[in-house]
Amino acid sequence: MNDNALFLGKFLSQITQGNPIASIAPSSRWLARTTIRNIDWSTTRSIVELGAGTGPITRAIAERAHPDCRVLVVERDHDFLRLLRDRFCERPNLEIIEGDARELAGILADRGLDRVDHVVSGLPFPSFRKEQQRALMRSVRSVLRTGGSYNQITELALIYWPLYRRFFERVEFAFEPRNLPPSGAYICRDPREIH
Ligand SMILES: C[S@@+](CC[C@H](N)C(=O)[O-])C[C@H]1O[C@@H](n2cnc3c(N)ncnc32)[C@H](O)[C@@H]1O
């Protein structure tokens, strides 16, 4: 089965099973590149990706990451996990982890990491319940190294800017017109304290 068919099947099944996917197709290679375009790979030594799906952003990260950069990829869907493990098994610095992104801090602690340089998210974050959003952002704040970024893909250009501003002091939008639909990524820095 090709990636688009698998992804569409997951999108349709979320209606009955409640697994949030929130888009009908994987990110294009252009969106994948745009999502991580701010990252300085010469200094990045740890990065975590949340909600990898079929792995278009994982591939862009894997192609750029320094061999000494630890790449952790968190996904919770079994079919996507199988595909990701198959696709990236030859990357010794990349680990595919079955888990829930909302348990990010624990997932990193289990692997001896308390901080990462960047967090890249393909999660359907706006569909999370408010308390889940806050829990994830508390975790992100606790693990993101000073100066690091939280990069969040979106299919709705600019609409969610106020949502991410609630959690970060600085939010930029990186637009990618070549994706279908045209979309982009929020590049968020300086996490705010969450009460
Ligand atoms: C919109 S898709 C994005 C997939 C991929 N990053 C891309 O850009 O094509 C969202 C992904 O997040 C995963 N996901 C949703 N909630 C999750 C959670 N709580 N923990 C880990 N993964 C989750 C879904 O299984 C799906 O693979």
The ligand as an SDF file (V2000), in Angstrom:
LIG
                    3D

 27 29  0  0  0  0  0  0  0  0999 V2000
   -1.1320   14.9060   10.6310 C   0  0  0  0  0  0  0  0  0  0  0  0
   -0.2840   13.3610   10.9060 S   0  0  0  0  0  0  0  0  0  0  0  0
    1.3520   13.9390   10.4980 C   0  0  0  0  0  0  0  0  0  0  0  0
    2.2460   12.8640    9.9980 C   0  0  0  0  0  0  0  0  0  0  0  0
    3.6060   13.3240    9.4540 C   0  0  0  0  0  0  0  0  0  0  0  0
    4.3760   14.0350   10.4460 N   0  0  0  0  0  0  0  0  0  0  0  0
    3.4600   14.1770    8.2260 C   0  0  0  0  0  0  0  0  0  0  0  0
    3.8540   15.3540    8.3030 O   0  0  0  0  0  0  0  0  0  0  0  0
    2.9870   13.6890    7.1940 O   0  0  0  0  0  0  0  0  0  0  0  0
   -0.3180   13.2230   12.6670 C   0  0  0  0  0  0  0  0  0  0  0  0
    0.4730   12.0570   13.2460 C   0  0  0  0  0  0  0  0  0  0  0  0
    0.4700   12.1800   14.6730 O   0  0  0  0  0  0  0  0  0  0  0  0
    0.2660   10.8900   15.2640 C   0  0  0  0  0  0  0  0  0  0  0  0
   -0.2640   11.1260   16.6220 N   0  0  0  0  0  0  0  0  0  0  0  0
   -1.4610   11.6750   16.9660 C   0  0  0  0  0  0  0  0  0  0  0  0
   -1.5630   11.7860   18.3050 N   0  0  0  0  0  0  0  0  0  0  0  0
   -0.3940   11.2940   18.8100 C   0  0  0  0  0  0  0  0  0  0  0  0
    0.1160   11.1610   20.1310 C   0  0  0  0  0  0  0  0  0  0  0  0
   -0.6040   11.5490   21.1960 N   0  0  0  0  0  0  0  0  0  0  0  0
    1.3580   10.6440   20.2960 N   0  0  0  0  0  0  0  0  0  0  0  0
    2.1050   10.2520   19.2270 C   0  0  0  0  0  0  0  0  0  0  0  0
    1.6740   10.3560   17.9470 N   0  0  0  0  0  0  0  0  0  0  0  0
    0.4440   10.8700   17.7470 C   0  0  0  0  0  0  0  0  0  0  0  0
   -0.6990   10.2120   14.3070 C   0  0  0  0  0  0  0  0  0  0  0  0
   -0.6640    8.8100   14.4670 O   0  0  0  0  0  0  0  0  0  0  0  0
   -0.1270   10.6930   12.9600 C   0  0  0  0  0  0  0  0  0  0  0  0
    0.8940    9.8400   12.5260 O   0  0  0  0  0  0  0  0  0  0  0  0
  1  2  1  0
  2  3  1  0
  2 10  1  0
  3  4  1  0
  4  5  1  0
  5  6  1  0
  5  7  1  0
  7  8  2  0
  7  9  1  0
 10 11  1  0
 11 12  1  0
 11 26  1  0
 12 13  1  0
 13 14  1  0
 13 24  1  0
 14 15  1  0
 14 23  1  0
 15 16  2  0
 16 17  1  0
 17 18  1  0
 17 23  2  0
 18 19  1  0
 18 20  2  0
 20 21  1  0
 21 22  2  0
 22 23  1  0
 24 25  1  0
 24 26  1  0
 26 27  1  0
M  CHG  2   2   1   9  -1
M  END
$$$$
